[in-house]
Amino acid sequence: MAANNEALQLEILNFLDKNGKIEDSMNFKFEGKNVDQLVFLGALNSLTSKDMVVYKQIENEKWNVTAEGNEIAETGSHEAKVFNAIPAGDEGITIADLTAKVGPAAKIGQGKAFKNKWISKKGDRLVRNVASIQDKTQEDLKIIKETNNHSDANTLKDLKKRKLIDRQKITSYSVEKGEKFSTTIVKQATDITYEMLQNGSWKDVSFKKYNFDAEGIQPKGGYLHPLMKVREEFRQIFFQMGFSEMPTNKFVESSFWNFDALFQPQQHPARDLQDTFFLKDPATTNEFPEDYLERVRNTHEKGGYGSIGYGYNWSREETQKLILRTHTTSVSSHMLYTLAQKMKENGKFEPAKYFSIDRVFRNETVDATHLAEFHQVEGFIADYDLNLGHLIGVLNDFFHRMGVDKIKFKPAYNPYTEPSMEIFSYHAGLDEWVEIGNSGMFRPEMLRPMGLPENVRVIAWGLSLERPTMIKYSIDNIRELLGHKCDIEMIQNNPICRLEKKMGREL
């Protein structure tokens, strides 16, 4: 294409050199053929950018005959066919016989024939009014086919109304020599380079002009990551169930809120360097509610609220350590403590339903199913006298809204919930039950030091965001979903997530 364009440019320059001007590009020949005007314009713009030619635009109109018009030009108009189908004399023809003889054109032809006073109606029959006719419609269409125009504007208007012709606007160009006209095209540089600046050759180089009126390449819009698509589906389910969203913008958390406030002992393996990311600078914090911290210390060391505690020497230095939060339950501990403080201010406890979906960090070996950072979906309900039955009912409703009806529960152990349950769902593709989440009731040793009343219970559950996303989008390796190995085209091409959501159940 570039070679043809350059050849066309040279042909234009040679023509101008010999003839001085191109009057109308519609008549310009290249390689013995008429040139497409858009192609011609492209060549002109290239030459104009070098000031080698100047051109003006010529606007013309052309009338084309439609497919139906072509047929009429060949075989005659509808009205002429109707007239010819009616026998001479007074015998005439019935409309039914005329339609059978002429076909679909009979209805249109009758109207025009009546208007031209070629025919009239006698009883139930059509008869001729004149001995012969001139098929002007056919003649006019033949003229337009040959000349692409007609001298009578009313004829053009009538034929256009009948959709026998249509108008086409044609743009062509008149071309003259420019200020820097030459029959030789010098290739222009598009950018100044380091080498040009170094050797000074930029002074003698012809640079291509910038076209500030040209439209740039349309930038691609942003795309939602599959994780964010599934996340939004989960958010809508929580909102439908009446939950409010917790603030989750604190990736850095103290060991106190992440572990100690949850009644997780300081000797727990999850608090080792092999499992948790600890910060170096700053490494610690002293920002704690001191009265609450002392109650947590006492519960760990001596117990209370029906518990004997862990019976060890609790370390303030350990609880001060800053970490990247290992779960969003640290956000829940903040929120429950805030609810307890509001209860003190208002004199009564207000039941609450909260959820969070955000990133957490674990010092794990990265493989096809594990990452050092991932997303956790968590929800909890705080109310009076909740029990395990409420938890099972809410979980059934939550997963039912996701379109998951085959679920079952298995007893489990968590440091901060008792009783605790792992949640399993039947996976039809794998033909087996797979774990999809964890749940339980927060222990009194966690809730009572916060200041919550004895009969206020909290049911909670959590699950991964990555696992359902991988299942939904058929991704086998978690490293292809999140991280530097993630395929950008996968993000762009995957559709919006639509879980097979259902209405809630009566609890």
C-alpha positions in Angstrom: 0.0 0.0 0.0 2.8 2.4 0.9 4.6 1.7 -2.5 1.3 2.3 -4.4 0.7 5.5 -2.5 4.2 6.8 -3.4 3.8 5.8 -7.0 0.5 7.7 -7.1 2.2 10.8 -5.6 4.8 10.7 -8.3 2.1 10.3 -11.0 0.4 13.4 -9.6 3.6 15.4 -9.6 4.5 14.4 -13.2 1.1 15.3 -14.4 1.3 18.7 -12.8 4.8 19.2 -14.2 3.5 18.6 -17.7 0.0 20.1 -17.5 0.3 22.7 -14.7 -3.0 21.7 -13.0 -5.5 18.9 -12.3 -8.9 20.4 -13.0 -10.9 17.5 -11.5 -9.5 14.4 -9.9 -12.5 12.4 -11.1 -11.0 12.5 -14.5 -7.5 11.6 -13.3 -6.1 8.2 -14.4 -3.5 6.1 -12.6 -2.3 2.9 -14.3 -5.1 3.4 -16.8 -7.9 3.5 -14.3 -9.9 6.0 -12.3 -8.6 6.5 -8.8 -10.6 6.0 -5.7 -11.0 9.5 -4.3 -10.1 8.6 -0.7 -6.9 7.0 -2.0 -6.3 10.2 -4.1 -6.9 12.4 -1.0 -4.3 10.3 1.0 -1.7 11.0 -1.6 -2.6 14.7 -1.7 -2.3 15.0 2.0 1.2 13.5 1.9 2.3 15.9 -0.7 0.6 18.9 1.0 2.5 18.1 4.2 5.6 18.8 2.2 4.2 21.9 0.6 4.6 20.3 -2.8 1.0 20.8 -3.9 -2.2 22.7 -2.9 -5.7 21.5 -3.6 -9.3 22.5 -3.4 -12.3 20.3 -2.7 -15.0 20.0 -5.4 -18.5 18.9 -4.3 -20.7 17.2 -7.0 -24.0 15.2 -6.9 -24.6 11.9 -8.7 -28.0 10.2 -9.2 -27.9 6.4 -9.1 -30.7 4.1 -10.2 -31.8 1.6 -7.6 -32.3 -2.2 -8.2 -36.1 -1.6 -8.8 -35.3 1.4 -11.0 -33.0 -0.8 -13.1 -35.7 -3.4 -13.6 -38.1 -0.7 -14.7 -35.6 0.8 -17.1 -35.3 -2.7 -18.7 -38.9 -3.9 -18.7 -41.1 -0.8 -18.3 -42.8 1.0 -15.4 -45.5 -0.5 -13.2 -48.2 1.8 -14.7 -47.2 0.9 -18.2 -47.5 -2.8 -17.3 -51.0 -2.2 -15.9 -52.0 -0.3 -19.1 -50.7 -3.0 -21.4 -52.5 -5.7 -19.4 -55.9 -4.0 -20.0 -57.4 -5.0 -23.3 -58.5 -2.3 -25.8 -62.2 -1.6 -26.1 -65.0 -1.6 -23.5 -64.5 -5.1 -22.3 -61.7 -4.2 -19.8 -60.5 -6.5 -17.0 -61.3 -7.2 -13.4 -58.9 -6.1 -10.7 -58.4 -9.7 -9.6 -57.5 -10.8 -13.2 -55.2 -7.8 -13.5 -53.4 -8.7 -10.3 -53.0 -12.3 -11.5 -51.6 -11.1 -14.8 -49.3 -8.3 -13.6 -48.4 -9.5 -10.2 -47.3 -7.3 -7.2 -46.7 -4.3 -9.4 -50.5 -4.1 -10.2 -51.4 -2.2 -7.0 -48.7 0.5 -7.5 -49.3 0.7 -11.3 -53.0 1.2 -10.9 -52.5 4.4 -8.8 -50.0 5.9 -11.3 -52.2 4.9 -14.3 -55.3 6.5 -12.7 -53.2 9.6 -11.9 -52.0 9.8 -15.5 -55.7 9.3 -16.7 -54.6 6.3 -18.7 -57.3 4.1 -17.3 -60.7 4.4 -15.5 -63.1 2.2 -13.7 -66.3 0.9 -15.4 -68.4 -1.1 -13.0 -66.2 -3.7 -11.6 -63.7 -3.6 -14.5 -60.8 -1.4 -15.5 -60.8 0.0 -19.0 -58.4 2.1 -21.1 -59.0 5.8 -21.6 -56.4 6.3 -24.3 -55.3 4.3 -27.3 -51.5 4.4 -26.4 -49.1 5.8 -23.8 -45.6 7.1 -23.5 -43.7 5.3 -20.7 -41.9 8.5 -19.4 -40.8 6.8 -16.2 -38.8 4.2 -18.2 -37.4 6.9 -20.4 -36.3 9.1 -17.5 -34.6 6.2 -15.7 -32.7 5.3 -18.9 -31.4 8.9 -19.1 -30.3 8.8 -15.4 -28.6 5.5 -16.0 -26.5 7.0 -18.8 -25.8 10.5 -17.4 -26.3 10.1 -13.6 -28.5 13.2 -13.8 -31.7 14.7 -15.3 -32.6 18.2 -16.4 -35.9 18.2 -14.7 -35.7 18.6 -10.9 -39.4 17.6 -10.4 -38.7 14.3 -12.2 -35.8 13.6 -9.9 -37.9 14.4 -6.9 -40.7 12.1 -8.0 -38.4 9.2 -8.9 -36.6 9.6 -5.5 -39.9 9.5 -3.7 -40.7 6.3 -5.5 -37.3 4.9 -4.4 -36.3 4.3 -8.0 -33.2 6.5 -7.7 -31.0 7.8 -4.9 -28.6 10.7 -4.6 -24.9 10.3 -3.9 -22.6 13.1 -3.0 -19.2 12.9 -4.7 -16.1 14.8 -3.5 -13.2 15.3 -5.9 -10.3 17.7 -6.0 -8.6 20.3 -8.1 -4.8 20.3 -7.7 -2.0 22.9 -8.4 1.7 23.1 -7.7 2.8 24.1 -4.2 5.6 26.3 -2.9 8.1 23.4 -2.8 6.9 21.6 -5.9 9.3 19.0 -7.3 9.0 15.8 -9.2 11.3 14.1 -6.7 9.9 13.1 -3.3 12.4 13.5 -0.4 11.7 11.3 2.6 11.1 13.4 5.7 12.2 12.6 9.2 9.4 12.3 11.8 11.5 12.9 14.9 14.8 14.5 15.8 17.2 11.9 17.1 20.2 11.9 19.5 22.6 11.2 16.5 21.2 14.3 14.6 21.8 16.5 17.6 25.3 15.1 18.0 26.5 15.5 14.4 24.4 18.6 13.6 22.6 16.9 10.7 19.2 18.1 11.9 20.0 21.4 10.3 19.8 19.9 6.8 17.0 17.3 7.4 13.5 17.9 6.2 11.1 17.2 9.0 7.5 16.0 8.6 5.0 18.5 9.8 2.8 17.6 12.8 -0.8 17.3 12.0 -2.4 18.7 15.1 -5.9 18.2 13.7 -5.4 14.4 13.3 -7.3 12.2 15.7 -5.1 10.1 18.0 -5.6 6.4 18.6 -8.5 5.9 20.9 -7.1 4.7 24.2 -8.5 1.4 25.6 -10.8 1.8 28.5 -10.1 0.2 31.9 -11.2 -3.4 32.6 -12.4 -4.9 35.8 -10.2 -7.8 37.1 -12.1 -11.0 37.5 -11.5 -10.8 41.2 -13.3 -7.4 41.3 -16.2 -8.8 39.3 -16.8 -11.7 41.7 -16.1 -9.3 44.7 -18.9 -7.0 43.5 -21.3 -10.0 43.3 -20.5 -11.0 46.9 -21.0 -7.3 48.0 -24.5 -7.3 46.4 -25.4 -10.5 48.2 -24.3 -9.0 51.6 -26.3 -5.8 50.9 -29.4 -7.8 50.0 -29.1 -9.5 53.4 -29.0 -6.2 55.2 -25.2 -6.0 56.0 -23.1 -2.9 56.2 -19.5 -2.8 54.8 -16.6 -2.4 57.3 -13.6 -0.1 56.5 -10.7 -2.3 55.5 -8.0 0.2 54.5 -5.5 -0.8 57.2 -3.1 -3.4 55.7 -0.7 -2.8 58.6 -2.0 -4.0 61.9 -0.7 -4.5 65.4 -0.4 -8.1 66.8 -2.8 -7.0 69.5 -5.8 -6.5 67.1 -4.7 -9.2 64.7 -4.1 -11.9 67.4 -4.4 -11.0 71.1 -7.8 -9.4 70.9 -9.1 -12.6 69.2 -7.9 -14.7 72.2 -5.1 -16.2 70.1 -2.2 -17.2 72.3 1.2 -15.6 71.8 2.8 -19.0 71.3 0.5 -19.9 68.4 2.4 -21.1 65.3 0.5 -18.5 63.1 2.5 -15.8 64.9 5.9 -17.2 63.7 8.1 -15.5 61.1 7.3 -18.5 58.8 3.6 -17.6 58.7 3.4 -13.8 59.2 5.1 -10.8 57.7 6.5 -8.5 60.4 7.5 -4.9 59.8 11.0 -3.6 60.3 10.4 0.2 60.4 8.4 1.0 62.3 8.5 -2.4 64.1 6.1 -1.6 67.0 3.2 0.6 68.1 1.9 1.8 71.5 -1.5 2.9 70.3 -3.9 0.7 72.4 -6.9 1.3 74.6 -5.1 0.6 77.9 -8.1 -0.6 79.9 -9.1 -3.0 77.2 -5.5 -4.2 76.8 -5.3 -5.0 80.5 -8.6 -7.0 80.3 -7.2 -8.9 77.3 -3.9 -9.6 79.2 -5.8 -10.9 82.2 -8.0 -13.2 80.1 -4.9 -14.7 78.4 -3.1 -15.2 81.7 -5.9 -16.1 84.1 -9.0 -16.6 82.1 -12.5 -15.4 83.1 -16.1 -15.5 81.8 -16.1 -19.3 82.3 -12.6 -19.8 81.0 -9.3 -20.7 82.7 -7.2 -18.8 80.1 -3.9 -20.0 78.7 -1.9 -19.7 82.0 1.2 -18.1 80.5 3.0 -14.8 81.1 1.5 -12.4 78.5 4.1 -10.1 76.8 3.4 -6.5 76.0 6.4 -6.5 73.6 4.8 -9.3 71.6 1.5 -7.5 71.2 3.1 -4.3 70.1 4.7 -5.8 67.0 3.4 -4.4 63.7 2.5 -6.9 60.9 0.7 -7.2 57.6 -2.7 -8.4 58.7 -3.1 -12.1 58.3 -6.9 -12.0 58.1 -9.7 -9.5 58.0 -11.0 -10.8 61.3 -8.7 -8.1 62.7 -11.1 -5.6 61.2 -14.0 -7.4 62.9 -12.3 -7.1 66.3 -12.0 -3.3 65.8 -15.6 -3.1 64.8 -16.9 -5.2 67.7 -14.9 -3.1 70.1 -16.4 0.1 68.5 -19.9 -1.4 69.0 -19.1 -2.0 72.7 -18.0 1.6 73.1 -21.2 2.9 71.4 -23.2 0.7 73.8 -21.5 2.5 76.7 -22.4 5.9 75.2 -26.0 5.1 74.3 -26.8 2.9 77.3 -28.0 0.0 75.1 -26.6 -2.5 72.6 -27.6 -2.1 69.0 -27.6 -5.4 66.9 -25.3 -5.2 63.9 -24.5 -7.0 60.6 -21.2 -6.3 59.0 -19.0 -7.7 56.2 -15.6 -7.0 54.6 -13.8 -8.2 51.4 -10.2 -7.2 51.2 -6.6 -8.3 51.0 -4.7 -10.3 53.6 -1.1 -11.5 53.8 0.5 -14.8 54.8 4.2 -15.8 54.6 3.5 -18.8 52.5 5.3 -20.6 49.7 3.8 -19.5 46.4 2.4 -22.4 44.2 -0.5 -23.2 42.0 -3.0 -22.9 44.8 -1.3 -20.5 47.3 -0.2 -16.8 47.2 1.5 -14.7 49.8 -1.4 -12.3 49.5 -5.0 -13.0 48.7 -8.5 -11.8 49.5 -10.8 -12.8 52.3 -14.6 -12.5 52.4 -15.9 -12.2 56.0 -19.3 -11.5 57.6 -20.6 -11.4 61.1 -23.8 -10.8 63.0 -23.9 -9.5 66.6 -27.2 -9.9 68.4 -28.8 -11.2 71.6 -28.9 -14.9 72.3 -27.7 -16.1 68.9 -26.8 -19.8 68.6 -25.4 -22.4 66.2 -28.8 -22.8 64.6 -28.8 -19.2 63.6 -25.3 -19.5 62.1 -26.3 -22.6 60.0 -29.5 -20.8 58.9 -27.6 -17.7 57.8 -25.0 -19.7 56.0 -27.6 -21.7 54.1 -29.2 -18.4 53.1 -25.9 -16.8 52.1 -24.8 -19.7 49.9 -28.3 -20.2 48.5 -28.1 -16.6 47.2 -24.8 -17.5 45.5 -26.6 -20.4 43.8 -24.9 -23.0 46.0 -27.5 -25.3 47.6 -25.5 -28.5 48.4 -23.5 -27.5 51.5 -22.6 -29.4 54.7 -20.6 -28.6 57.8 -17.8 -30.3 59.7 -16.7 -29.5 63.3 -13.4 -27.6 63.4 -11.1 -25.7 65.8 -10.3 -22.0 65.7 -8.7 -20.1 68.6 -11.4 -17.4 68.6 -14.6 -19.3 67.8 -16.3 -22.1 69.7 -18.1 -24.0 68.3 -16.4 -23.8 64.9 -17.4 -25.4 61.5 -15.7 -25.8 58.2 -18.1 -25.3 55.2 -18.1 -27.8 52.3 -19.9 -27.6 49.0 -20.5 -30.4 46.4 -18.5 -29.7 43.2 -20.3 -31.4 40.3 -17.2 -31.0 38.0 -14.9 -32.7 40.5 -17.6 -35.1 41.8 -16.5 -34.4 45.3 -17.1 -32.2 48.3 -14.6 -29.2 48.5 -14.0 -26.8 51.4 -15.3 -23.3 50.6 -15.1 -21.5 54.0 -14.9 -21.5 57.8 -17.3 -20.3 60.4 -18.1 -20.2 64.1 -19.3 -18.3 67.1 -16.8 -15.8 68.7 -15.7 -17.0 72.1 -16.7 -15.1 75.3 -13.0 -14.7 76.0 -12.9 -12.5 72.9 -16.2 -10.6 73.3 -16.5 -9.9 77.1 -13.2 -8.0 77.5 -14.5 -5.7 74.8 -17.4 -4.8 77.1 -20.2 -6.6 75.2 -23.0 -8.0 77.5 -23.0 -11.7 78.4 -26.0 -12.6 76.3 -24.7 -10.8 73.1 -23.4 -13.5 70.8 -21.6 -13.1 67.5 -21.8 -15.6 64.6 -19.2 -15.2 61.8 -17.9 -16.9 58.7 -15.2 -16.3 56.0 -14.1 -17.7 52.7 -11.6 -17.0 50.0 -12.4 -14.7 47.0 -9.8 -16.4 44.8 -11.2 -19.9 44.9 -14.7 -19.1 43.6 -13.2 -16.8 41.0 -10.9 -19.6 39.7 -13.9 -21.9 39.5 -16.1 -19.3 37.8 -13.5 -18.4 35.2 -11.9 -21.9 34.8 -8.5 -20.9 36.0 -6.3 -23.7 37.3 -3.3 -21.8 38.6 -3.8 -18.9 41.1 -0.6 -17.2 39.8 -2.4 -16.7 36.5 -5.2 -14.9 38.3 -3.2 -12.5 40.4 0.4 -11.3 40.3 3.0 -10.6 37.6 2.1 -13.7 35.6 -1.5 -12.5 35.2 -2.5 -12.3 31.5 -3.8 -8.8 30.6 -5.8 -10.3 27.7 -7.6 -12.6 30.2 -8.7 -9.5 32.1 -9.9 -7.8 29.0 -11.7 -10.7 27.4 -13.5 -12.4 30.3 -17.1 -11.4 30.7 -18.9 -9.8 33.6 -19.4 -12.2 36.5 -23.0 -13.3 37.0 -23.5 -15.8 39.8 -26.6 -17.9 39.6 -28.1 -15.9 42.4 -31.5 -16.8 44.0 -33.9 -15.1 46.4 -33.3 -15.5 50.1 -34.9 -18.2 52.1 -37.3 -17.8 55.1 -35.3 -18.4 58.3 
